[in-house]
Amino acid sequence: MEHFFKINLEAIPRTHRFQARSFFIDEEKKRVVFFSNGSEYYNAAYIIGENGFFKTVDLGRTDTPHYFFGPFVCSNSYVPSLVQIKQKEREEE
């Protein structure tokens, strides 16, 4: 089996161990972005790369803790922006 890059998961601090629900592979930058819900209300993205590169991005709390999105997997050279987009507030009925 051919490998396009290698990461060492043992280099991740134990405080940041997680169960990845979904992931994104960036072959060009040789990084993997894992998406995880660390708790019922907290969501995060973990970016892992070669040579011990590791970064956590807080995606914020959710107002709907029991709303479930299924896992997704994708692989190409596009890295999604982690910039939060302001959403229009819902109108009260």
MARBA-3410 file (N, C-alpha, C, O; in Angstrom, 1 decimal):
93
0.8,-1.2,0.0,0.0,0.0,0.0,0.9,1.2,0.0,1.8,1.3,0.8 ~ 0.6,2.2,-0.9,1.4,3.4,-1.0,0.8,4.4,0.0,-0.4,4.6,0.1 ~ 1.7,5.1,0.7,1.3,6.2,1.6,1.7,7.5,1.1,2.8,7.7,0.6 ~ 0.8,8.5,1.2,1.2,9.9,0.7,1.7,10.7,1.8,2.4,11.8,1.5 ~ 1.5,10.4,3.0,2.2,11.0,4.2,1.9,10.2,5.4,1.0,9.4,5.4
2.7,10.5,6.5,2.6,9.7,7.7,2.5,10.7,8.9,3.2,11.7,9.0 ~ 1.5,10.4,9.8,1.4,11.2,11.0,1.6,10.3,12.2,1.2,9.1,12.1 ~ 2.1,10.8,13.3,2.3,10.1,14.5,1.2,10.5,15.5,1.3,11.5,16.1 ~ 0.2,9.6,15.7,-0.9,10.0,16.6,-0.4,10.0,18.1,-1.1,10.6,18.9 ~ 0.7,9.3,18.4,1.2,9.3,19.7,1.7,10.7,20.1,1.9,10.9,21.3
2.0,11.5,19.1,2.5,12.9,19.4,1.4,13.8,19.9,1.7,14.9,20.5 ~ 0.2,13.4,19.8,-1.0,14.2,20.3,-1.1,14.1,21.8,-1.1,13.0,22.3 ~ -1.1,15.2,22.5,-1.2,15.2,24.0,-2.5,14.4,24.4,-3.5,14.5,23.8 ~ -2.3,13.6,25.5,-3.4,12.8,26.0,-4.7,13.6,26.3,-5.8,13.1,26.1 ~ -4.5,14.9,26.6,-5.7,15.7,26.9,-6.5,16.0,25.7,-7.6,16.5,25.7
-5.9,15.8,24.5,-6.5,16.1,23.2,-6.9,14.8,22.5,-7.3,14.9,21.3 ~ -6.9,13.6,23.2,-7.3,12.4,22.5,-8.8,12.5,22.3,-9.5,13.0,23.1 ~ -9.3,12.0,21.2,-10.7,12.2,20.8,-11.1,11.0,19.9,-10.3,10.2,19.4 ~ -12.4,10.9,19.7,-13.0,10.0,18.8,-13.4,10.8,17.5,-14.3,11.6,17.6 ~ -12.7,10.5,16.5,-13.0,11.3,15.2,-14.3,10.7,14.6,-14.4,9.5,14.4
-15.2,11.6,14.4,-16.5,11.2,13.7,-16.4,11.4,12.2,-16.9,10.6,11.4 ~ -15.7,12.4,11.8,-15.5,12.7,10.4,-14.1,13.3,10.2,-13.5,13.8,11.1 ~ -13.6,13.2,8.9,-12.3,13.7,8.7,-12.2,14.2,7.2,-13.0,13.9,6.4 ~ -11.2,15.0,7.0,-10.9,15.6,5.7,-9.4,15.5,5.5,-8.6,15.8,6.4 ~ -8.9,15.0,4.4,-7.5,14.8,4.1,-7.1,15.8,3.0,-7.7,16.0,2.0
-6.0,16.6,3.4,-5.4,17.5,2.4,-4.1,16.9,2.0,-3.1,17.1,2.7 ~ -4.1,16.3,0.9,-2.9,15.6,0.4,-1.8,16.6,0.1,-0.6,16.3,0.3 ~ -2.1,17.8,-0.4,-1.1,18.8,-0.8,-0.3,19.3,0.4,0.9,19.4,0.4 ~ -1.1,19.7,1.4,-0.4,20.2,2.6,-0.1,19.2,3.6,0.5,19.4,4.7 ~ -0.4,17.9,3.3,-0.1,16.8,4.2,-0.7,17.0,5.6,0.1,16.9,6.6
-2.0,17.2,5.6,-2.6,17.4,6.9,-4.0,16.7,6.9,-4.6,16.4,5.8 ~ -4.4,16.3,8.1,-5.7,15.7,8.2,-6.5,16.6,9.2,-6.0,17.0,10.2 ~ -7.8,16.8,8.9,-8.6,17.6,9.8,-9.7,16.6,10.3,-10.5,16.1,9.5 ~ -9.7,16.4,11.6,-10.7,15.5,12.2,-11.8,16.4,12.9,-11.5,17.4,13.5 ~ -13.0,16.0,12.7,-14.1,16.8,13.4,-14.7,15.9,14.5,-14.9,14.7,14.2
-14.8,16.4,15.6,-15.3,15.6,16.8,-16.2,16.4,17.7,-16.1,17.7,17.8 ~ -17.1,15.8,18.3,-17.9,16.4,19.3,-17.5,15.9,20.6,-17.8,14.8,21.0 ~ -16.7,16.7,21.3,-16.1,16.3,22.6,-17.1,16.0,23.7,-16.8,15.2,24.6 ~ -18.2,16.7,23.6,-19.2,16.5,24.6,-20.6,16.8,23.9,-20.6,17.0,22.7 ~ -21.6,16.8,24.7,-22.9,17.0,24.1,-23.1,18.4,23.5,-23.8,18.5,22.5
-22.4,19.4,24.0,-22.5,20.7,23.5,-21.3,21.3,22.8,-21.4,22.4,22.2 ~ -20.2,20.6,22.9,-18.9,21.2,22.4,-18.5,20.5,21.1,-18.5,19.3,21.0 ~ -18.1,21.3,20.1,-17.6,20.8,18.9,-16.2,21.4,18.6,-15.9,22.5,18.9 ~ -15.3,20.5,18.0,-14.0,21.0,17.7,-13.5,20.3,16.4,-13.9,19.3,15.9 ~ -12.5,21.0,15.8,-11.7,20.4,14.7,-10.3,20.3,15.1,-9.7,21.2,15.8
-9.7,19.2,14.8,-8.3,18.9,15.2,-7.5,18.8,13.9,-7.8,18.0,13.0 ~ -6.4,19.6,13.7,-5.6,19.5,12.5,-4.3,18.9,12.9,-3.6,19.3,13.7 ~ -4.0,17.8,12.2,-2.8,17.0,12.4,-2.0,16.9,11.2,-2.6,16.6,10.1 ~ -0.7,17.1,11.3,0.2,17.0,10.1,1.5,16.3,10.4,1.7,15.7,11.5 ~ 2.4,16.3,9.5,3.7,15.7,9.6,4.5,16.5,10.6,4.2,17.6,11.0
5.6,15.8,11.1,6.5,16.4,12.0,5.9,17.0,13.3,6.3,18.0,13.8 ~ 4.9,16.3,13.8,4.3,16.7,15.1,3.3,17.9,15.0,2.9,18.4,16.1 ~ 2.9,18.3,13.8,2.0,19.5,13.7,0.7,19.1,14.3,0.1,18.0,14.0 ~ 0.2,19.9,15.2,-1.1,19.6,15.9,-1.8,21.0,16.3,-1.1,21.8,16.9 ~ -3.1,21.1,15.9,-3.8,22.4,16.3,-5.2,22.0,16.6,-5.8,21.2,15.9
-5.8,22.6,17.6,-7.2,22.5,17.9,-7.9,23.7,17.6,-7.5,24.8,17.9 ~ -9.1,23.6,17.0,-9.9,24.8,16.6,-11.2,24.6,17.3,-12.0,23.7,17.0 ~ -11.6,25.5,18.2,-12.9,25.5,18.9,-14.0,25.9,17.9,-13.9,27.1,17.5 ~ -14.9,25.1,17.6,-16.0,25.4,16.7,-17.2,25.9,17.5,-18.2,26.2,16.9 ~ -17.1,26.0,18.8,-18.1,26.6,19.6,-19.1,25.6,20.1,-19.1,24.4,19.8
-20.1,26.1,20.9,-21.1,25.3,21.5,-22.3,25.3,20.5,-22.5,26.2,19.7 ~ -23.1,24.2,20.7,-24.3,24.1,19.9,-25.5,24.4,20.7,-25.6,24.1,21.9 ~ -26.5,25.0,20.1,-27.8,25.2,20.8,-28.7,24.0,20.7,-29.7,23.9,21.5 ~ -28.4,23.1,19.9,-29.2,21.9,19.7,-28.3,20.6,19.9,-27.8,20.0,18.9 ~ -28.1,20.3,21.2,-27.2,19.2,21.5,-27.5,17.8,20.9,-26.7,17.0,20.7
-28.8,17.6,20.7,-29.2,16.2,20.3,-29.4,16.1,18.8,-29.8,15.1,18.2 ~ -29.1,17.2,18.0,-29.2,17.2,16.6,-27.9,16.5,16.0,-26.8,16.9,16.3 ~ -28.1,15.5,15.3,-27.0,14.6,14.8,-26.7,14.8,13.3,-27.6,14.7,12.5 ~ -25.5,15.0,13.0,-25.0,15.0,11.6,-24.2,13.8,11.4,-23.3,13.5,12.2 ~ -24.4,13.0,10.4,-23.7,11.8,10.2,-22.2,12.1,9.8,-21.9,13.2,9.3
-21.3,11.1,10.0,-19.9,11.3,9.6,-19.8,11.6,8.1,-20.5,11.1,7.3 ~ -18.7,12.4,7.8,-18.4,12.6,6.4,-16.9,12.4,6.2,-16.1,12.6,7.1 ~ -16.5,12.0,5.0,-15.1,11.8,4.7,-14.9,12.4,3.3,-15.7,12.2,2.4 ~ -13.8,13.2,3.2,-13.5,13.7,1.8,-12.0,13.8,1.7,-11.3,14.0,2.7 ~ -11.6,13.8,0.5,-10.1,13.9,0.2,-9.9,14.6,-1.1,-10.3,14.2,-2.1
-9.2,15.8,-1.0,-8.8,16.5,-2.1,-7.8,17.6,-1.6,-7.4,17.5,-0.5 ~ -7.5,18.6,-2.4,-6.6,19.6,-2.0,-7.2,20.9,-1.5,-6.5,21.9,-1.3 ~ -8.5,20.8,-1.2,-9.2,22.0,-0.6,-9.3,21.9,0.9,-9.7,20.9,1.4 ~ -8.8,23.0,1.6,-8.9,23.0,3.0,-10.0,24.0,3.4,-9.9,25.2,3.0 ~ -11.0,23.6,4.1,-12.1,24.5,4.4,-11.7,25.6,5.4,-10.8,25.4,6.2
-12.3,26.7,5.3,-11.9,27.9,6.2,-12.5,27.6,7.5,-13.7,27.1,7.6 ~ -11.8,27.9,8.6,-12.3,27.8,9.9,-12.9,29.1,10.5,-13.1,29.3,11.7 ~ -13.1,30.1,9.6,-13.6,31.4,10.0,-15.1,31.2,10.2,-15.8,30.7,9.3 ~ -15.6,31.7,11.3,-17.0,31.5,11.7,-17.8,32.6,10.9,-17.5,33.7,10.8 ~ -18.9,32.1,10.3,-19.8,33.0,9.5,-20.9,33.4,10.3,-21.6,32.6,10.9
-21.2,34.7,10.4,-22.3,35.2,11.2,-23.6,34.8,10.5,-23.8,35.0,9.3 ~ -24.5,34.3,11.3,-25.8,33.9,10.8,-26.9,34.8,11.2,-26.8,35.4,12.3 ~ -27.8,35.0,10.4,-29.0,35.9,10.7,-29.8,35.3,11.8,-30.0,34.1,11.8 ~ -30.1,36.1,12.8,-30.9,35.6,13.9,-32.3,35.3,13.5,-32.9,35.9,12.6 ~ -32.9,34.2,14.1,-34.2,33.8,13.7,-35.2,34.8,14.2,-35.1,35.4,15.3
-36.3,35.0,13.4,-37.3,35.9,13.8,-38.3,35.2,14.8,-38.6,34.0,14.5 ~ -38.7,35.9,15.8,-39.6,35.3,16.8,-41.0,35.3,16.1,-41.4,36.3,15.4 ~ -41.8,34.3,16.3,-43.1,34.2,15.8,-44.1,34.7,16.7,-45.3,34.7,16.4
END
